[in-house]
Amino acid sequence: MNRHQHRTVVKRVHPHAWRWRLLAVIVVMSSCVAAGVWWGQRLTGTPAPLTDQGAALRDQISQLELQAEADQQTLNELRDDLRQQAADIAALEDMLAFYRAVLAPEEADAPVVIRPPELVKLGDASRWRLSMVVHRSEEGDAVYRGQFSVVVRGEGPGEPVLSTLGEVDSATDSGVFPLRFRYLQELQVVISLPEAFLPETIESVVTLTGPVRRTLRRSDRWQDLVNSGLDAQL
C-alpha cells in the first residue's frame, strides 16, 4: 500500500501586492480611455477645414451667380438702349429727309406740294387709313386755305370704274377736309371700301382758295402704297 507524503509549500505574498495590481489595471484603463479620447478628438476635428472650405466655395459660387445675373441685366438694358437709339436715329433720318424735301421740293413751280401718301390696313381689307402731308413750296408766311378730297378708283361687281368722293371717310359726310396751314398740314382719312370692290388708284385733290386759287392732283397706285406700308412695318 502506497504511502503519500504531503509537502507544504510556503509562498510569500507581499502584503501590498493587490494594491500594485489595482494600480496597474487603473493605469492600463486610463491609457485606453486617454487613447480613445484622443482618437475621437482627432476624428471630430479633421472635417473642420473641409467644412470651412465647402462654405467658402458656396459663398464664392453665390457671389459669382449674383454677378452673372447683374451682368446679364446690364447687357439686356444696353441692348434695349441700343435698339431705342437705333429707332430714334431712323426716325430722325426720316424727319430730316422729309424736311429736306419740304425746303427743296421737286415741284417748285406749284404753290403747295402733295407728299406721297401712306396707306395702312385697319383690321380687315375693307378699312384703310390714308395719311397725307401737304406743304407749301413758296417763300413767305401767308396762311394757305383750301380743301382736300380723295378719289378711289377701281373695279366693282356692277360697274367697271367706281369713283368715291363723298363716302370714302367714315367720320365725315362730305369727304372734303378743310385745309389751313402756314407751312404744312397732315391729314388722315379712314377709307371704307364697298364690298367686292377692288381699288386700283388713289387720287388726292387739293383745291386752294387763298392766298392763291389753284387745284392740284396726285395719283398713286393702290398696290404700291400697300407695299410701301408693309415695307415700313418691317
C-alpha positions as semicolon CSV with decimal commas, in nm:
position;residue;x (nm);y (nm);z (nm)
1;M;0,000;0,000;0,000
2;N;0,147;0,327;-0,120
3;R;0,204;0,600;0,116
4;H;0,166;0,954;0,004
5;Q;0,361;1,222;0,168
6;H;0,218;1,573;0,163
7;R;0,450;1,866;0,130
8;T;0,374;2,205;0,248
9;V;0,470;2,490;0,009
10;V;0,516;2,825;0,159
11;K;0,453;3,118;-0,084
12;R;0,543;3,461;0,022
13;V;0,296;3,729;-0,076
14;H;0,380;4,086;-0,033
15;P;0,120;4,248;0,186
16;H;0,067;4,535;-0,068
17;A;0,066;4,323;-0,389
18;W;-0,306;4,375;-0,451
19;R;-0,252;4,744;-0,449
20;W;0,010;4,717;-0,721
21;R;-0,219;4,502;-0,931
22;L;-0,504;4,751;-0,889
23;L;-0,274;5,036;-0,980
24;A;-0,159;4,852;-1,294
25;V;-0,520;4,790;-1,400
26;I;-0,604;5,157;-1,340
27;V;-0,305;5,270;-1,544
28;V;-0,398;5,040;-1,833
29;M;-0,762;5,154;-1,829
30;S;-0,659;5,518;-1,807
31;S;-0,429;5,473;-2,104
32;C;-0,709;5,315;-2,307
33;V;-0,951;5,593;-2,215
34;A;-0,696;5,861;-2,296
35;A;-0,618;5,697;-2,631
36;G;-0,991;5,676;-2,711
37;V;-1,048;6,039;-2,624
38;W;-0,751;6,149;-2,832
39;W;-0,862;5,943;-3,129
40;G;-1,218;6,075;-3,105
41;Q;-1,100;6,432;-3,093
42;R;-0,886;6,370;-3,397
43;L;-1,177;6,221;-3,591
44;T;-1,413;6,506;-3,499
45;G;-1,151;6,774;-3,560
46;T;-1,042;6,657;-3,907
47;P;-1,356;6,762;-4,112
48;A;-1,345;7,116;-3,977
49;P;-1,113;7,251;-4,252
50;L;-1,317;7,069;-4,517
51;T;-1,636;7,223;-4,381
52;D;-1,480;7,568;-4,388
53;Q;-1,362;7,520;-4,746
54;G;-1,709;7,400;-4,854
55;A;-1,875;7,705;-4,701
56;A;-1,623;7,934;-4,869
57;L;-1,683;7,767;-5,206
58;R;-2,060;7,801;-5,166
59;D;-2,022;8,170;-5,084
60;Q;-1,800;8,219;-5,386
61;I;-2,049;8,041;-5,613
62;S;-2,333;8,257;-5,480
63;Q;-2,132;8,572;-5,544
64;L;-2,050;8,459;-5,897
65;E;-2,416;8,381;-5,968
66;L;-2,523;8,724;-5,841
67;Q;-2,254;8,891;-6,052
68;A;-2,360;8,694;-6,361
69;E;-2,723;8,793;-6,306
70;A;-2,626;9,159;-6,267
71;D;-2,412;9,141;-6,582
72;Q;-2,698;8,983;-6,779
73;Q;-2,938;9,253;-6,662
74;T;-2,690;9,523;-6,760
75;L;-2,644;9,359;-7,100
76;N;-3,021;9,346;-7,158
77;E;-3,054;9,712;-7,063
78;L;-2,773;9,804;-7,303
79;R;-2,938;9,609;-7,584
80;D;-3,272;9,780;-7,520
81;D;-3,098;10,116;-7,513
82;L;-2,921;10,042;-7,842
83;R;-3,248;9,936;-8,006
84;Q;-3,417;10,251;-7,884
85;Q;-3,129;10,465;-8,010
86;A;-3,143;10,290;-8,348
87;A;-3,518;10,359;-8,369
88;D;-3,462;10,722;-8,272
89;I;-3,188;10,759;-8,533
90;A;-3,414;10,609;-8,801
91;A;-3,695;10,846;-8,704
92;L;-3,458;11,144;-8,716
93;E;-3,330;11,037;-9,057
94;D;-3,687;11,012;-9,187
95;M;-3,769;11,354;-9,042
96;L;-3,454;11,502;-9,194
97;A;-3,536;11,360;-9,536
98;F;-3,889;11,496;-9,503
99;Y;-3,780;11,848;-9,413
100;R;-3,518;11,846;-9,687
101;A;-3,796;11,770;-9,932
102;V;-4,007;12,047;-9,780
103;L;-3,728;12,302;-9,802
104;A;-3,628;12,196;-10,152
105;P;-3,940;12,049;-10,313
106;E;-3,927;11,891;-10,652
107;E;-4,227;12,091;-10,770
108;A;-4,104;12,446;-10,716
109;D;-4,349;12,588;-10,965
110;A;-4,652;12,476;-10,760
111;P;-4,771;12,677;-10,459
112;V;-4,807;12,360;-10,247
113;V;-4,672;12,005;-10,274
114;I;-4,869;11,687;-10,204
115;R;-4,636;11,430;-10,048
116;P;-4,665;11,055;-10,126
117;P;-4,946;10,917;-9,908
118;E;-4,918;10,629;-9,659
119;L;-5,178;10,351;-9,657
120;V;-5,229;10,121;-9,355
121;K;-5,490;9,845;-9,323
122;L;-5,724;9,868;-9,023
123;G;-5,837;9,520;-8,917
124;D;-5,993;9,386;-9,237
125;A;-5,936;9,451;-9,607
126;S;-6,226;9,697;-9,635
127;R;-6,098;9,965;-9,394
128;W;-5,776;10,157;-9,453
129;R;-5,614;10,466;-9,305
130;L;-5,469;10,710;-9,557
131;S;-5,218;10,965;-9,423
132;M;-5,125;11,264;-9,637
133;V;-4,896;11,565;-9,587
134;V;-4,943;11,889;-9,782
135;H;-4,679;12,162;-9,753
136;R;-4,603;12,490;-9,922
137;S;-4,322;12,533;-10,172
138;E;-4,312;12,912;-10,190
139;E;-4,141;13,151;-9,954
140;G;-4,339;13,369;-9,718
141;D;-4,557;13,323;-9,414
142;A;-4,905;13,357;-9,561
143;V;-5,171;13,115;-9,440
144;Y;-5,287;12,878;-9,712
145;R;-5,652;12,781;-9,717
146;G;-5,849;12,532;-9,918
147;Q;-5,987;12,180;-9,906
148;F;-5,868;11,826;-9,958
149;S;-6,058;11,533;-10,109
150;V;-5,981;11,176;-10,211
151;V;-6,095;10,975;-10,513
152;V;-6,055;10,596;-10,502
153;R;-6,087;10,427;-10,840
154;G;-6,119;10,059;-10,905
155;E;-6,339;9,776;-11,029
156;G;-6,661;9,658;-10,873
157;P;-6,903;9,376;-10,945
158;G;-7,164;9,601;-11,108
159;E;-6,959;9,874;-11,273
160;P;-6,604;9,870;-11,414
161;V;-6,494;10,201;-11,263
162;L;-6,606;10,347;-10,931
163;S;-6,524;10,696;-10,807
164;T;-6,579;10,757;-10,436
165;L;-6,561;11,119;-10,329
166;G;-6,821;11,175;-10,062
167;E;-6,820;10,835;-9,889
168;V;-6,453;10,745;-9,855
169;D;-6,425;10,864;-9,495
170;S;-6,639;10,710;-9,222
171;A;-6,603;11,019;-9,000
172;T;-6,742;11,275;-9,243
173;D;-7,045;11,307;-9,467
174;S;-6,891;11,506;-9,749
175;G;-6,544;11,351;-9,780
176;V;-6,398;11,702;-9,807
177;F;-6,144;11,814;-9,545
178;P;-6,057;12,179;-9,479
179;L;-5,701;12,299;-9,527
180;R;-5,549;12,582;-9,326
181;F;-5,173;12,585;-9,277
182;R;-4,878;12,821;-9,276
183;Y;-4,607;12,568;-9,357
184;L;-4,754;12,217;-9,373
185;Q;-5,057;12,014;-9,271
186;E;-5,109;11,641;-9,218
187;L;-5,442;11,477;-9,292
188;Q;-5,573;11,131;-9,213
189;V;-5,863;10,967;-9,393
190;V;-6,029;10,638;-9,297
191;I;-6,130;10,474;-9,624
192;S;-6,421;10,229;-9,619
193;L;-6,431;10,025;-9,939
194;P;-6,758;9,877;-10,068
195;E;-6,797;9,500;-10,067
196;A;-6,627;9,317;-10,356
197;F;-6,462;9,642;-10,469
198;L;-6,104;9,617;-10,599
199;P;-5,921;9,951;-10,565
200;E;-5,665;10,041;-10,827
201;T;-5,564;10,406;-10,778
202;I;-5,598;10,683;-10,521
203;E;-5,625;11,040;-10,646
204;S;-5,555;11,316;-10,393
205;V;-5,706;11,652;-10,480
206;V;-5,607;11,982;-10,314
207;T;-5,817;12,286;-10,401
208;L;-5,665;12,614;-10,278
209;T;-5,888;12,912;-10,215
210;G;-5,630;13,154;-10,071
211;P;-5,397;13,331;-10,099
212;V;-5,398;13,174;-10,446
213;R;-5,663;12,974;-10,628
214;R;-5,545;12,652;-10,777
215;T;-5,633;12,282;-10,793
216;L;-5,355;12,024;-10,755
217;R;-5,386;11,650;-10,808
218;R;-5,173;11,348;-10,730
219;S;-5,245;10,988;-10,838
220;D;-5,089;10,677;-10,682
221;R;-5,138;10,308;-10,746
222;W;-5,315;10,134;-10,458
223;Q;-5,088;9,829;-10,454
224;D;-4,774;10,044;-10,450
225;L;-4,899;10,223;-10,138
226;V;-4,985;9,888;-9,974
227;N;-4,637;9,752;-10,047
228;S;-4,474;10,069;-9,912
229;G;-4,673;10,035;-9,589
230;L;-4,566;9,673;-9,548
231;D;-4,200;9,764;-9,605
232;A;-4,226;10,041;-9,345
233;Q;-4,367;9,799;-9,087
234;L;-4,079;9,555;-9,147
